[in-house]
């Protein structure tokens, strides 16, 4: 034996010691993993012609109040401060019955806007200008009364079990249009209410998990992507490391964790080389920065997030999640005792969101980019404990979509006279997930992954495409 060619690796040890039984056991583990990752381990052709190529999800954490934003209910004004019996979700969960609570009118007036005559409250003056671009779903329903379960359900279709996030499913099904950027990016994700599970891949191959980008001192910074070493030397070091990884990977091609690590090194190099030149406000005109409110104290932070979302969409990222939070102990829109604080959050997000829609439209991107705005649930039409805030409401709330093949300037579904329960064309969160996949050209019943002996999908065994909102 040539001593210079001998390498005592862990695998070689397992292969040679004790008649190779250790190696057999290890191979069995790898074989099991191979069965779990063989079905659709990579981008698949669309099931039908897509209307959208990508999604930008504007996640409003905490649950914006539908009756203070888009779901105009005159009865809340006429019956303000009157007590009625409501099937209060928390009370029903605790005692099995509802209770009498006082109706609370919105703190902002509603007016109709655009040719569609959409009702939008004065809380969102910039978004009012886009009334004819928006497709409102006013009959949303979801699972979970608390933030944690409802946020997980919004992102993964499950309240408790570890399941892949919607962005991971989309990245898994379609891949990225750009080898230099991830297929799924989440901007400023919160560490609570699910944390990394909200952008995790769970049992999907690890490379389909979301890539998080965070704030640095209140601003999104990209300088940390730039190399401080000689690019040629760094490339040679990376190539050597990748060759060593490849030697370890070859005997066990299904070892997805190592595959993901190898890809992450290469993706890190690609992002370091290309992202600084493509992302960030320094590459934009002053007019574009003003459109997003960049440079203004109130809107600068979220404006940078929305601008980055447009840049990623333009560069080929499939699913971009833009998370809004106010760095407090509670999710941003969670006003249990102080509804006027909705004005703070609207002030920070309204102009950047409207700017994003304008920018996408001007660049011809809105046509094949689906923009999705919404929270994990809505809020009650009555005052929580007869106070000054609203409680969580999973039974009837609003989201809106724009671009990407949905009908503009329409409202679909309706809640009751108080805006409490969805009573007309209810849309469950599973239905919304199914519809988003459909717009991307994916049949939600066919995008599956075999794990632990069964085929899983984002919508589990539920979900119907809401065809009436599709253009």
KANOR-V142143 format. One line per field, one symbol per residue. psi: psi as a letter, one per 40 degrees, with the letter a starting at -180 (. if undefined). burial: I if it has 24 or more other C-alpha atoms within 12 Angstrom, else O. A space follows every 50 residues. Layout:
psi = ???
burial = ???
//
This chain:
psi = hhdeehhgidddddddiffedddddddddddddddeedcfgihiiidihi dieihhhghghdgihdeeceghgdddddfheihihighddddddeeiaih ihihiieiiiiiiidefhhhiedgddddefdeeihhhefiiaihdidddd dddddeeiddihiiiddddddddeaieheeiiehhhhfiieifdbddeei ebeihdeeiihihiihfeihiedeeiheihdddddddddddddddddddd egdegdddddddddddddddddddddediieeeiiddddddeehehdded ddddddddddddddeehdhhhhhhiefaeiideggdegdeeddddddddd ddddddddddddeedddehhhhhiadaaiieihhffbeaiiigeehiiii iiafeihifihhiiiadefdihehfihidddddddddddeehhdeegihh hfeihiidebfahhhgdeeh.
burial = OOOOOOOOOOOOOOOOOOOOOOOOOOOOOIOOIIIIIOIIIIIOOIOOOI IIIIIIIIIIIIIIIIIIIIIIIIOIIOOOOOOOOIIIIIOOOOOOOOOO IIIIIIIIIIIOIOOOOIIIIIIIIIIIIIIIIIIIIIIIIIIIIIIIII IIIIIIIIIOOIIIIIIIIIIIIIIIOOOIIIIIIIIIIIOOIIIIIIII IIIIIIIIIIIIIIIOOOIIIIOOIOOOOOOOOOOOOOOOOIOOIOOOOO OIIIIIIIIIOIIIIIIIIIIIIIIIOIIIIOOOOOOIIIIIIIOOOIII IIIIIIIIIIIIIIIIIIIIIIIIIIOOOOIIIIIIOOIIIIIOIIIIII IIIIIIIIIIOOOOIIIIIIIIIIIIIIIIIIIIOIOIIIIIIIIIIIII IIIIIIIIIIIIIIIIOIIIIIOOIIIIIIIIIIIIIIIIIIIIIIIIII IOOOOIIIIIOOIIIIOOIIO
//
